[in-house]
Amino acid sequence: MAIKFIDFTQVIENSLIGIFILSKTNDVIYANKHTYDLLGYDKKETLKLSNILHPQFWETCQHTIQTVIHQEKRMEAMEQKLIKKDGSILHVETDALPYKHENSTFAQIHVRDISKRKVFEKEYVSREEEYQLISKNTSDVLLELSEEGKVKYISPSVEHVLGYQEQDFLEVDLLAFIHPSDIPNITNAINSLKEEEEPFLITYRVCSKENRYIWVEAKGKIIHRHKEKRILLGLRDNSVQMETERLLRQSEKLALIGELSAGVVHEIKNPLTSIKGFLQLMQAGTIETKDYITILNSEIERIEHIANDLLGFAKPKEEMANLSIHQVLDEVVFLLNAQSKRKNVYIYWQKKADDVEVLGDKSQLKQVFINLIKNAIEASFEDGVIDVSLEEQDSFVLIKVTDHGSGIPKHNLDKLGESFFTTKKKGTGLGLMVSYKIINNHNGRIHIESEENKGTTFIIYLPKSR
């Protein structure tokens, strides 16, 4: 059945916003139930505008009422304060529009309680003031980035740490200040943060005003400001720690080179002996030179290969790039074969996955693999086998190094990687500690599985390049 007429009286009376009607003489000629409830009055009581309107807003309200009634113009929402019957203040948002009845025009006022919003805003302003106070007095650099990577805020401490003024960064893409080799790392971290909203901690290099790159440690998290999602970064000058770690890595690397040198000398000595023998035979005229040129070239190339691998590992240059894990492990296994042969240990290198690229520092990753495989050689019994394998698992590549030695007691597993903790008689524990740090800096992790009298497996997880 079609409804021909609807009485809106009950709709207005039971509305969830306050509605009242004012005459041009400021008399309240009607107020709905919600208005009385908001102000704490009984429906039988008479409301007077002079009693319920805060004096601070009297002049503004008078102007609004006269504009609505005489110009018949709607007035947009504004915030005001009303006084409740018990004298307490009620924060409201009001708007007004003309209401015509017979030949008269009145002002129809809509009232919405915004007390909770005002409490939230007050807390927000308080937090904002605290945030500004902290950011202006901390030695760390605080940045706020838009989702597009533009700098929206940077703390004054940027001048002390990097030498820039605040305005040098504002509305500029942060990547413009980052070392090119570190851009993929920070980009991946920020993209992951935007997708998963999980805080991150990474280190990278930022260009200072003096055009010098400074290592910083950055903590990132998502915040919500002004109805926008933003990225908050806290930067701390990490130069001293990074230099200390670099020197520690280099020291450990030199120690590894010293340990590898005996095996390398042996590997070089064999082809040199062959070359010397052939040269002596040629000199005596016993053999034709042209018949043995290919063999001599092959032996020289082998020496060159060994020397290049050792020099490539020893050079101090450090930079992040997309690397073939197959190639890195091929070079490491080739380099360590000499040491494993001296102990009659065989390295079995299995490629269970297609070639995979990771973002990493080749020299540092080689240092980790050399350290773990060398440890496996030392832990193996004579005529033993070391399994080195490469697998894929979701977004990670897994490198496993397994020996079949005596294993590690359970009570020692959690201590591995700590400074100066070692299970070797003459070890320092620094090699494994450095390895843990390197893998952590590559956003990976090391997991250890060991069983006494059966052996140990080190599993390295590294994120694949995106």
C-alpha positions in Angstrom: 0.0 0.0 0.0 1.4 3.4 -1.0 2.0 5.9 1.9 0.5 9.2 0.9 1.5 11.2 4.0 4.3 10.8 6.5 4.3 12.7 9.8 7.9 13.6 10.4 7.3 14.9 13.9 8.3 11.6 15.5 11.3 11.3 13.2 12.6 14.7 14.3 11.8 14.1 18.0 13.7 10.8 18.1 16.6 11.9 16.0 20.1 11.1 17.2 21.2 14.7 16.8 20.0 17.7 18.7 17.5 19.9 16.8 16.0 23.1 18.0 14.3 26.1 16.5 15.2 29.8 17.3 13.1 32.9 16.6 14.7 36.2 15.6 14.4 37.2 19.2 16.5 34.2 20.4 13.6 32.3 21.8 13.8 28.5 21.8 10.4 27.7 20.3 11.1 24.0 19.9 13.8 21.4 20.9 13.8 17.7 20.3 14.4 15.1 23.0 18.1 14.6 22.1 18.7 18.3 22.7 17.3 18.0 26.2 19.3 14.8 26.8 22.6 16.4 25.7 22.1 19.4 28.0 20.8 17.4 31.0 17.4 19.2 31.1 13.9 17.7 31.6 11.6 18.0 28.6 9.2 20.0 30.7 11.8 22.7 31.4 12.1 25.8 29.2 15.4 26.3 27.4 16.8 29.7 27.1 19.6 30.5 24.6 21.3 32.8 27.1 21.5 29.9 29.6 22.8 27.2 27.3 25.2 29.1 25.0 28.7 29.8 26.2 29.4 33.6 26.3 32.5 33.1 24.1 30.2 32.2 21.2 27.3 34.7 21.8 28.3 37.3 19.2 29.1 34.6 16.5 25.8 32.9 17.2 23.8 36.1 16.9 25.4 36.8 13.6 24.6 33.3 12.4 20.9 33.5 13.5 20.3 36.9 11.8 22.0 35.7 8.6 19.9 32.5 8.4 16.6 34.3 9.2 17.0 37.5 7.2 19.0 36.3 4.3 17.5 32.8 4.3 21.0 31.4 3.9 22.3 28.1 5.2 25.4 28.3 7.5 28.0 25.6 7.4 29.1 23.6 10.5 31.1 25.3 13.2 32.4 24.3 16.6 30.8 25.8 19.7 30.5 25.3 23.4 27.2 24.8 25.2 26.6 24.9 29.0 24.8 21.9 30.5 22.3 22.2 33.3 25.0 21.1 35.8 27.4 23.8 34.6 29.7 21.6 32.7 30.9 22.4 29.2 29.6 20.4 26.2 31.7 20.7 22.9 29.4 20.6 19.9 29.4 21.1 16.2 26.4 23.0 14.9 25.0 24.0 11.5 22.0 26.2 10.8 19.4 26.6 8.0 16.2 28.6 7.5 12.9 27.1 8.6 9.7 28.7 7.2 6.4 28.4 9.0 3.4 30.3 7.6 4.8 33.8 7.0 7.7 33.6 9.5 11.3 32.4 9.1 13.1 30.8 11.9 16.6 29.3 12.4 16.8 25.5 12.6 19.9 24.5 14.5 21.4 21.0 14.4 23.7 20.0 17.3 26.2 17.1 17.3 28.2 16.1 20.4 31.9 16.2 19.6 33.2 15.8 23.2 35.0 12.6 22.5 36.6 14.0 19.4 37.8 17.1 21.3 39.4 14.8 24.0 41.2 12.9 21.2 42.3 16.1 19.5 43.7 17.4 22.8 45.6 14.2 23.4 46.8 14.3 19.8 48.0 17.9 20.2 49.7 16.9 23.5 51.4 14.0 21.8 52.4 16.2 18.8 54.0 18.7 21.2 55.9 16.0 23.0 57.0 14.5 19.6 58.2 17.9 18.5 60.0 18.5 21.8 61.7 15.1 21.5 62.6 15.5 17.9 64.2 18.9 18.5 66.3 17.7 21.4 67.5 14.3 20.3 70.8 13.6 18.6 69.1 11.1 16.3 67.5 12.4 13.1 63.8 11.8 12.8 62.1 11.9 9.4 58.6 11.6 8.2 58.1 10.4 4.6 55.0 10.3 2.4 54.2 6.9 0.9 55.9 8.2 -2.3 59.1 8.7 -0.3 59.0 12.5 -0.1 60.4 14.1 3.1 57.5 15.8 4.9 59.4 16.5 8.2 63.0 16.2 9.4 64.3 17.1 12.9 66.8 20.0 13.4 69.5 17.4 14.4 70.0 16.7 10.7 72.4 19.7 10.7 74.6 18.2 13.4 74.6 14.7 11.9 74.7 15.4 8.1 75.4 19.2 7.9 72.1 20.0 6.1 69.4 22.6 7.0 65.9 21.2 7.4 64.7 22.9 4.2 67.3 21.0 2.2 65.3 17.8 2.7 61.7 19.0 2.7 59.6 17.6 -0.3 62.8 15.9 -1.7 62.9 12.2 -2.5 65.0 10.5 0.3 66.7 8.2 -2.2 68.5 11.3 -3.6 70.7 11.3 -0.5 71.4 7.5 -0.3 74.4 5.7 -1.6 73.5 4.1 -5.0 74.6 0.6 -3.8 72.2 0.9 -0.8 69.2 2.1 -2.7 67.8 -1.4 -3.5 68.1 -2.4 0.2 66.3 0.6 1.6 63.7 0.4 -1.2 62.9 -3.2 -0.4 62.7 -2.4 3.3 60.3 0.5 2.7 58.1 -1.5 0.3 57.9 -4.3 2.7 57.0 -1.9 5.5 54.2 -0.4 3.4 52.8 -3.8 2.6 53.1 -5.6 6.0 53.5 -2.6 8.4 56.2 -4.5 10.3 59.0 -2.2 11.7 62.5 -2.6 10.2 66.1 -2.0 11.3 68.7 -1.6 8.6 72.0 0.2 8.0 72.9 2.2 4.9 75.0 5.2 3.8 73.7 8.8 3.5 75.5 11.6 1.7 76.4 14.5 4.0 76.6 18.2 3.0 80.4 17.7 2.7 79.7 15.1 0.0 80.9 12.3 2.3 79.0 9.2 2.9 78.1 8.4 6.5 76.8 5.1 7.8 73.5 5.3 9.7 71.3 2.8 11.4 67.7 3.3 10.5 64.5 2.2 12.3 61.3 2.5 10.3 57.7 2.2 11.2 54.3 3.2 9.9 52.4 6.1 11.6 49.1 7.9 10.8 49.2 11.6 10.7 46.5 14.0 9.4 44.6 11.1 8.0 47.6 10.0 5.9 49.8 7.0 6.2 53.4 8.0 6.7 56.8 6.4 7.3 58.7 7.4 10.4 62.4 6.9 10.2 64.9 7.3 13.1 68.5 7.7 11.9 71.5 7.3 14.1 75.1 7.9 13.1 76.6 4.5 13.0 80.0 5.3 11.4 82.2 4.3 14.3 80.5 1.0 14.8 80.5 0.2 11.1 84.2 1.1 10.9 84.9 -1.2 13.9 83.0 -4.0 12.2 84.8 -3.5 8.9 88.2 -3.7 10.6 87.0 -6.9 12.5 85.8 -8.4 9.2 89.1 -7.5 7.5 91.1 -8.9 10.5 89.1 -12.2 10.3 89.5 -12.2 6.5 93.3 -11.9 6.8 93.3 -14.8 9.4 91.3 -16.9 6.9 93.8 -16.1 4.1 96.6 -17.1 6.4 94.9 -20.5 7.0 94.1 -21.0 3.4 97.6 -20.1 2.1 99.2 -23.5 2.9 96.6 -25.2 0.7 96.8 -22.5 -2.0 100.6 -22.8 -2.1 100.2 -26.6 -2.5 97.7 -26.1 -5.4 100.1 -23.6 -7.1 103.1 -25.8 -6.5 101.7 -28.7 -8.5 101.2 -26.9 -11.8 104.5 -25.0 -11.3 106.3 -28.4 -11.0 104.7 -29.5 -14.2 105.7 -26.3 -16.0 109.2 -26.5 -14.7 109.6 -30.1 -15.8 108.3 -29.4 -19.4 110.6 -26.3 -19.7 113.6 -28.4 -18.6 112.7 -31.1 -21.3 112.3 -28.4 -23.9 115.6 -26.8 -23.0 117.3 -30.2 -23.3 115.6 -30.7 -26.7 113.9 -33.9 -25.5 110.4 -32.8 -26.6 108.9 -30.5 -29.2 107.7 -27.2 -27.8 104.6 -27.0 -30.0 103.3 -30.3 -28.7 103.1 -29.1 -25.1 102.0 -25.4 -25.5 98.3 -26.3 -24.7 99.3 -28.2 -21.5 101.5 -25.3 -20.3 98.7 -22.8 -21.0 96.3 -24.9 -19.0 98.6 -25.1 -16.0 99.3 -21.3 -16.1 95.5 -20.6 -16.3 95.0 -22.8 -13.2 97.6 -20.8 -11.3 95.9 -17.6 -12.5 92.5 -18.9 -11.4 93.7 -19.7 -7.9 95.6 -16.4 -7.6 92.6 -14.3 -8.8 90.2 -16.1 -6.4 92.5 -15.4 -3.5 93.0 -11.8 -4.5 89.3 -11.3 -5.1 88.6 -12.5 -1.6 91.3 -10.5 0.0 90.6 -7.1 -1.6 88.8 -4.7 0.9 86.3 -3.3 -1.6 82.8 -3.6 -0.2 79.6 -2.9 -2.1 76.0 -4.3 -2.5 75.0 -5.8 -5.9 72.9 -8.5 -7.3 74.9 -11.7 -7.1 74.7 -15.2 -8.5 74.8 -17.5 -5.5 75.9 -20.4 -7.8 79.0 -18.4 -8.9 79.9 -17.3 -5.3 79.7 -20.9 -4.0 81.6 -22.3 -7.1 84.5 -19.9 -6.3 84.4 -20.7 -2.5 84.4 -24.5 -3.1 87.2 -24.2 -5.6 89.3 -22.2 -3.2 88.7 -24.6 -0.3 89.3 -27.8 -2.2 93.0 -27.5 -1.6 92.5 -27.4 2.2 89.9 -30.2 2.2 92.3 -32.5 0.2 95.0 -32.1 2.8 92.7 -33.7 5.3 91.3 -36.2 2.8 87.8 -34.6 3.1 85.6 -34.3 0.0 83.3 -31.3 -0.6 80.1 -32.4 -2.3 78.5 -29.3 -3.9 74.8 -29.9 -4.8 72.8 -27.3 -6.8 69.2 -28.3 -5.9 67.8 -25.0 -7.3 68.2 -23.0 -10.4 70.7 -20.1 -10.2 69.3 -17.5 -7.8 70.4 -13.9 -7.3 70.6 -12.2 -4.0 71.4 -8.6 -3.1 74.7 -8.7 -1.3 78.3 -7.9 -0.9 80.3 -10.7 -2.7 83.4 -10.4 -0.6 81.5 -10.5 2.7 79.3 -13.5 1.6 82.4 -15.4 0.4 83.9 -14.7 3.9 80.8 -16.4 5.5 80.8 -19.4 3.2 84.6 -19.9 3.6 84.3 -19.7 7.3 81.5 -22.2 7.6 83.0 -24.7 5.1 86.4 -24.3 6.7 84.9 -25.1 10.1 83.1 -28.1 8.6 86.5 -29.4 7.2 88.1 -29.0 10.6 85.1 -30.8 12.3 85.2 -33.7 9.8 86.9 -37.0 10.3 89.5 -38.1 7.8 87.9 -39.4 4.5 84.8 -37.5 5.5 82.3 -35.7 3.2 80.9 -32.2 3.5 77.6 -31.5 1.8 77.1 -28.0 0.5 73.6 -27.4 -1.1 71.5 -24.6 -2.5 67.7 -24.6 -2.2 64.8 -22.2 -2.6 62.1 -21.6 0.0 59.5 -19.0 -0.7 61.3 -15.6 -1.0 64.5 -17.0 0.5 67.5 -19.0 -0.8 68.9 -21.6 1.6 72.6 -22.5 1.7 73.3 -25.6 3.8 76.7 -26.7 5.0 76.7 -30.1 6.6 79.6 -32.0 8.2 79.4 -35.5 9.6 81.8 -34.9 12.6 81.2 -35.2 16.3 78.5 -32.6 16.5 77.9 -29.8 19.0 76.4 -30.4 22.5 72.9 -28.9 22.9 73.9 -26.6 25.8 76.5 -24.9 23.5 74.2 -24.3 20.5 72.7 -21.1 21.8 76.1 -19.7 22.6 77.4 -20.0 19.0 78.0 -16.6 17.5 78.8 -14.9 20.8 82.1 -13.1 21.0 85.0 -15.3 22.1 82.8 -18.4 22.5 84.3 -21.4 20.5 84.2 -25.2 20.6 87.8 -25.3 19.1 90.9 -25.6 21.3 92.6 -22.7 19.5 89.6 -20.7 18.3 88.4 -17.3 19.3 84.8 -17.5 18.1 85.2 -14.2 16.1 84.8 -16.0 12.8 81.3 -17.2 13.5 80.4 -13.9 15.2 81.4 -11.9 12.1 79.5 -14.4 9.9 76.3 -13.9 12.0 76.7 -10.1 11.7 77.3 -10.2 7.9 74.2 -12.3 7.3 72.1 -10.1 9.6 73.2 -7.1 7.6 72.0 -8.9 4.5 68.5 -9.2 6.1 69.1 -13.0 6.5 69.6 -15.4 9.4 71.7 -18.5 10.3 70.0 -21.6 11.8 72.0 -24.4 13.3 71.1 -28.1 13.6 73.4 -30.5 15.4 73.4 -33.9 16.9 76.3 -35.3 18.9 78.2 -38.0 17.1 76.3 -37.4 13.9 77.3 -33.9 12.7 76.2 -30.3 12.3 74.3 -28.4 9.6 74.5 -24.6 9.2 71.6 -23.2 7.2 71.9 -19.7 5.9 68.7 -17.9 4.8 69.1 -15.0 2.4 66.3 -13.0 0.7 66.2 -13.4 -3.0 66.6 -10.3 -5.1 63.2 -8.7 -6.1 
